[in-house]
Amino acid sequence: QVQLVESGGGLVQPGGSLRLSCAASGSIFSIKAMGWYRQVPGKQRELVAAITRLGSTNYAGSVKGRFTISRDDAKNTVYLQMNNLKPEDTAVYYCNAEQWTHRVYWGQGTQVTVSS
């Protein structure tokens, strides 16, 4: 079992920055990759960024150059640094962890609102 707790969402003006955090606990050794997804009402949840245990990263095209995913293994935490935020980045952001067995866990979600 893996537990994920997100923090760091909020309201920010266009062009601003936020950093999301996702703290993992439980069977940490079983995690193959972690990532951030986002979802707006009426749309499917979409991948924002992911990072593997080996450090490989993957980004959605819409956030490349603006968002950075990173991790602190000592704290079992994954971060999403979001810069130059746009109104279209407004969504509920979910942390995700995938085990080597392909079982997937989700955090509770954190709201990010980009508005003037």
N, C-alpha and C positions, 0 to 999 in steps of 0.2 A: 504494500500500500504506500502511496505517495500523497502527501498533503501539500497544497500550494496556497500561499496567502499573498495576495497582491496589495500594493499600496502605491500612492503617488498620483492618482488621478486628480482632476479638478477642472476649474475654468481658467482659460488663458486667452489672451488676445491673439489675433492673427500675427504671425511672425515671432511669437513667443516660444518658450521652451518648457518642457516638463520631463521628468525622469520617473519612469515606472519601475517598481521593484517587485520581484516575485521570490519569496523565500520558500524553499522546499524542505520538507522533513519526511521522515519515514525511511523507506527503502531507497536511499539516495544512490547507492551503488548500482541499482538496477536501471537507472535512467540513461537512455541512449542520446536523447536530444531534448532540448527545451525551446519553447518559442512563444511568440505573442501573436494572437489573433485579434480581430476586431469584428464587431457586428453592429449594424444599424437596423432599426425596425424594418421588417419587410424584405430584408436581404439576407443572403447566406453569410455565415461566418467566413472571413477570409484571412489567409496568412499575411502577417505583417513582416515578421522576421523570425529566424530560427538559428540556433547554434547547437552544434553537435558536441559530444564529449571530447572529440579531438580538436574542437575549436573552429571547425568550418562554419561559415555563416551563409545565410540566404535571405534575400530581401524581396519584398514586393516591388515592382517597378515604380509604383507611385510614391514610395518612401525612400528610394535609393538616394544617397547623398544628403538626406535630412535626418534619418533615424540611424541609430547605432545600437546593436545588441551586444551585450558583454556579460561576463559572469565572474563571480568571485567564489572560487571553490571552497575557500576557507569558511565562507559564510553560507554556502549552499544557496546562493542568491543569483538570479539573473536580472539584468537591468535592460531597460529600453530607454535610451536617451533620444528624445524627440525635439528636434530643432526646426525653426522656421515653420511652425505649425500653420495649417490652413483650415478653413472652416470644414472642408471635406474630410478632415481627419477626425471630426467629431464622431464618436462611437463608444460603445462599451468595449474595453480591452480585456482580453482573457489570457491568462498565462496557461501554458500547456506543457505537459511532460509526457514523453513517450518512452516506455520501457523497451528493453531488448526483446521482450516477448510481444511487442507491438501494442500492448495495452496502453491506453491513453488516459491521462488525468487532466482535469481542468480546475482552475481557480474559480473564485466566485464572481470575478469581473470587477472592473473599476471604470467609472465614467470619465471620459475625457471630452470636454466641450471647448471648442475653439470659436470664440465669438467676441465681437467688439461691443 
